Every structure is written in C-alpha cells, then in structure tokens.
Amino acid sequence: MPASAPLPLPLLTRIPPGLWTALAWYAAAVQPIVEYVLMPPQRSYSLNYPRGGLDSLAAQALLALAFVLVLAGSVLLRRRTSVAYGLVIVGTVVSTVAWRQDEIPPLQFLAVDVALCYIAATRPRRSSLTAAAAALAVLGGHLVLRVVTADDSGVAQEPFVALTVAIAWLIGNSSHQARAHTAELHARAAAEAVTAERLHIAREMHDTVAHSIGIIALQAGAAARVVETQPARAREAMLTVETAGRETLAGLRRMLGALRQADQDEEHTGPGHAPAPASLRPAAGLANVERLASTTTAAGVRVDVRWQGRRRPLPADVDLAAFRIVQESVTNAVRHSGAASCRVRLDYRDDELTVEVSDRGSGGTTGKGTGYGLIGMRERVALLHGDFSAGPRTGGGFLVTASLPIPVGTEAEAKAVAG
C-alpha cells in the first residue's frame, strides 16, 4: 500500500453504536443466566445473582421485558436517541428488579455507558449532560435504596459505576469537540481559499485588464462626443478601442491559460507525490468524462457514467470544477478504495449541475495522494458557492456529491464563445 494511502477504518469503528449497546447489555445479562441458572450448582455463589432469583414466573417475565426494552432502545439509538437511551436505562433497571437486586452490577450498566458515549459524541452538550444526569440519578436511587433498607451486604458499587458514566461522557464529548474542530478547519480552509483566489484574480485583472479597459472607456467617450462634428477623429478613436479590446482579450486568454496550466500541474504533480497516471489526466472539461471512463476501465476499474437532464454548454469555471471533481474521485477510487468499479452521475438541472461519484470499495478515502484531495474539491465548490459532501456510504464504499450553481443566461454566452 502506498505511503500516502489512508488506512482502512478498523472494524470496531464501523459497528453501529446500537449494536455495541446491545452486545454489551446482552452479554452482561446472559452470562449470569448461564452460570447461575442453567449450569449445575457450583460451590461459588453470587450476591448479585441469587440462584433462585428467576424461579418465579414474574421474575422471568420482567427479565424478558428487560431484554425487549434494551433491544428496542438499541435499534432506535440513531433515529430517536433520547427515547432509545431511556429504554436502555429502563431495561437495565427492570433487569435488577427481576433479579431482586438492590444495585446495578457494573457490567450491566456498561450498555448505558456506551449509549451515553454515543449521545455525547453526536448530540449538543446540553442533551448529553441531561443524559448523564439521568444515569447518575438512577445510580443515586439505588444507593438511596441501599441506605433505606440498611443493606450492608457489601461495598456499594454505585460510586465506581458513576465514575464509568463520567468517563463515557468525557470520551464522547471529546469526539464531539474533535469533529466540530475538524468542520471548523474545513470551513476556514474553504474561506481562506476563496479569499486567496479573489486576491489572485484581482491582481491578474488589474495587471491585464484594468489599464486597457480605462483606455477603451476614454476613447469610446471621446468618439461619442465628436462623432457628429469630427467623423475622422471618431473613427480613429474607435480603431483604438478595437485594438485595445483585442489586446485585452488576448491578455485574458493568456491569463486563463496560465491559470489552468498551473492548476493542472499542481494537481497532477503535488509536492512530495508522484504524478497521477496519464490515463486519468485528459484535458479539463466534462466533454472528456467519457474518455476518462474508458481509459480508467481499460486500466482495470470499470467506470459507469450516467448523464441526466439536458446536456448543454456550461461556464468554463463550472465545467472545469465538475470535471476535476469527477477526475479526483475516480483517481481516489483507483488508488485507495480497492473497488472493482465506480459510478459517475452528472445531472443537468435548470439552475445547477449535480455531480455524484460512488464506489463500493473497502472504506473511505481522503485523496491525500493526489495533491488536491477532498480539501481541494471542497475549495473548488466553495469558490462557486455550491454544496459539497464526501464520506463513507451506508453499506460500504465512498460517496462524493457536489452541487454547482449554473448562472442564468450562461448557455447563450457559452455558445457564443464556443462559436
């Protein structure tokens, strides 16, 4: 694997949090049933799980209800987090009632900690603190119950379990802060790219165009003033306007050509990285997507291209950005995903172009080996005031989606320039 290729996500991080919660709770619940109910009697015994604790039908019904509640909470953890978390806590409490326990064993409360960690990682801090307070309130209730019943059968475990609650919240909150910081860095990088690009364009426009446009304005004004009285001078002024206009147009073309060439060189031969394969470097523009697909397919990764909507000429910046997003995503799929195929969908809508590239490879990709990667694609879309998203797909693989606005009236202008 190349040094720049990202490592695949560990299996542990790809397991849904609801499944983790169910596994933790069910493992802790089934173990005492097997050890103290199903297995032959042993010399050892447990204060938390008395051997005759499940002899009554009422106790068995309560334990079955606890299993159902926790299963429902695990299934709903992502969609209805607060309700699911409450079901897990209630199921845990019901299991202690079934066993006639006056405290919750630490292993049984581990599922609540897993669910709390997920809430702290994905929900606002107020919600996660409320969830942590609910868990601590349950532990406090059991501790009060021990004091009221004057049960001194052992050392109270509630303080230790409360410590695990605090640790679970801290871990989840740290993950939440890390993700928020990463999103902020991405937004800041995109904003800085927009600012840098605007400054660069401003400098180029000033050096190449501003002077010529000033001459054109002056000569056109002079021609308008003397066109009736001095036609010769008006004709001379208009010839000057024509010359300045042609020089300005030539300068603009040179500037755009230099910018595109520099952009291509930076993308394909980024510092510290090998150039991209030649088959993935056709001339910029959506007209070359089919060529990109055929050459990549010949290289061993099938690329299916789907065109939707009415294909039409696009502004040069939109056309270039869309092609670069497709090219970068296909390159990432070839280099890093290990997928046998990927799909490209280009949807021409009335006011925007939607680009979608997906594969079913082994995990996500950052595109670090291309010299531009996801940050580069995000910056391109931000410059055009579009929307961009990239991440692992549900069910495996990676998905890149970009929506690029198409200014009204650009189709006729694009045809005129092409003609």
Beta strands, then each sheet from edge to edge (+ up, - down):
strand 1: 302-309
strand 2: 341-348
strand 3: 352-359
strand 4: 387-392
strand 5: 398-405
sheet 1: 1+ 2+ 3- 5+ 4-
end
